[in-house]
Amino acid sequence: MFEGPFGAVLVVDAGSSSLHLTVFDDDLGVLAERDSSSAPGDHAVGLLRQLLREAPAPVAVGHRVVHGGPALREHLLVDDHVRDALDGAADMAPLHVPPALTVLDAARDLLPDIPHAACLDTAFHAGLPAAAREYAVPGAWRERYGLRRYGFHGLSYSWALGRAAELLGRRPERLQVVIAHLGGGCSACAVRDGRSVDTTMGFTPLEGLVMAHRSGSIDPGALTWLQTRHHLSAEEVDTALNQEGGLLALSGTSDDTRDLVRARAGGDERAGLALDVFTHHCRRGIAAMAASLDRLDALVFTGEIGEDQPEVREEVCARLTTLGLTSGLQVPDGATVDRPTVVSAPGAAVPVVVVPTGEGRQVDRETRTLLRQHQA
């Protein structure tokens, strides 16, 4: 069915409050793209139609899906069985999966005669060792409810690992690295010999590092105390942790580190506190991930903050000297900002690498891999 170059692939990245559509050619060149800053809904079909009028007809559609749940552990072509299984993961990532499924259904209706691929962020972490995967909770919770650590940002990690390996002249299977994805959502991952062996996010994308407007990890006892002593509902707690926490809660003004760096320079103490807490949790998460490795070949930054915020990278690395990292990182110039770059000093014991975010391109690659497997 698919012989030689496949042709154009449409990549769909639907978030809780945005929709990104990109058509890639065989060499990852962008043929057309459309973005919306509103939550995916009825307008998704219109946006898809606009894009398809501008680009060659795609041979397949790749959909980024944040959570595959306990049933789906790898990237898959979507049939009715896979679609039903994705429904089972929707309440595990309620901000992310339902919008993705809304657009998946719209795209399948609009393009019913070509393959659709579900590319899962959780797939990269499917082989987590038991010690990193299991929570110390009653067995019935783990067995009946699938309560375990799944991990996220897997498509970003896959892309960043490959690009960092190319830059360092090493095969991914020979590298032991920590990758920090810092953006609206933030996490860190330990990669040993090309495989995820630990990560800071867990059952949902809420665990781990402080994020833009997500709290990151909180003492679970504090949450039960708020519910039993102060009678906060589960919905109130969920809203506060997912939408009203993080940098936004600490600063009181913004969830954007660029704003906070400027505000701190102008004397805003709460902006300074937000950045201090954020970088502290980044360092703690990176150090924890390094504990799952035998050595640290490189620290890799990706995500919008990791890519674009040199002040954050500097503050994270300057106080991780125990891992062999140092201050004095370089700022990529205009000629290198769009490609992977080593920003540590020449001869640094642990190279620090910045990789531009490439989740969409990774979805394209995974979709084409599935097509080749289908062809075989």
Summary of the structure (lengths in Angstrom):
residues: 376
radius of gyration: 20.6
end to end distance: 9.5
largest distance: 64.2
contacts: 1286
relative contact order: 0.13
helix: 44%
strand: 16%
